[in-house]
Amino acid sequence: MKIVRFLALIMVVLLLPSCDGDSPAAPAPGPTPTAANVTLTVTVLNANTTSANSTPPYPVITREACWTENWGADGAPAVDGNVGALTVTGNRPNGNDKFWFFDPVGVIPAGGQVERTRCVNYESNATVGDVGVIDSLQFNATGTDSLGNSFDYDFFVNVRKDQQENVNQMACTPDATTLCLNNNRFKVTLDYRGDLGSAPMPAPVLSSNFDSGFFFFFDDTAQDLLVQILDACNDNDHHWVFYGSLTNVEFDLTVTDTVSGQMRTYENDLGQMSPAITDTTAFATCPGPLPIPDPDD
């Protein structure tokens, strides 16, 4: 009888789970999801001012700004982002801001990107005092992620002066006696008379680059007159005209802003040594709605 009980006890011990044996491991806790990190990178492609008509006065100015959007969703770990409607504000110096509304960007997959290109444009009367220039663009969008977190995205980008060049349909065309400067915006000609009683002659262009060039009178190896036109819109809202010449011939140097139609003429009398001229108020025709030119100017 004792032997039977002993065998039964052995069987019970054998049937009990061993403390040293393998047992199913508990599942490891997963990473805790975090909110989506939605970013926007904007690159302004252009912000050009174009006139409605090809001849002055310009009654209407059309402004166009285009950009590329790159929306991306990432986190640790990443979750989806859902960007709502996009509002773009054109901040104008005169306070008369412009607003544009775009459809929702939509769902951005975790770790993915959404890219697109869009533009805005508007018209502004080109009257004195109506500034109409967008100096900056502000992008705003709201959204949520797949965890239910909400965000309000705000992005600001400056539209620099050099991105607001006036596009002219009557741009200067260079030739043997015509100097075209600043992306063919300014037309420069030089008429001279070397002897008393002789007829004025157009001076040939010797060489040129983006904002300056040389004319010569009698010898194509001589740099008789240098003229330079500088974009100083960031300094005093003018384009500057500089020129210098070591000559005593009579000449008329004519500079025309082909965008506004405004013209400046600089003269030197026969027998007088030409002074160096630095005209820092030559053209008040910086980017933006152009003032209607004075017909007597």
Buried (B, 14 or more C-beta within 10 A) or exposed (E): EEEEEEEEEEEEEEEEEEEEEEEEEEEEEEEEBBBBBBBBBBEBEBBBBBBEEEEBBBBEBBBBBBBEBEBBBBBEEBBBBBBBEBBBBBBBEEEEEBEBEBEEBEBBBBEBBBEEEEEBBBEBEBBEEBBBBBBBBBBBBBBBBBEEBEBEBEBEBEBEBEBBBBBBEBBBEBEEBBBBBBBBBBBBBBBBBBEEEEEEBBBBBBEBEEBBBBBBBEEEEBBBBBBBBBBBBEEEBBBBBBBBBEBEBBBBBBBBBBBBBBBBEBEBEBEEEBEEBEBEEBBBBBBBBBBBBEEEE
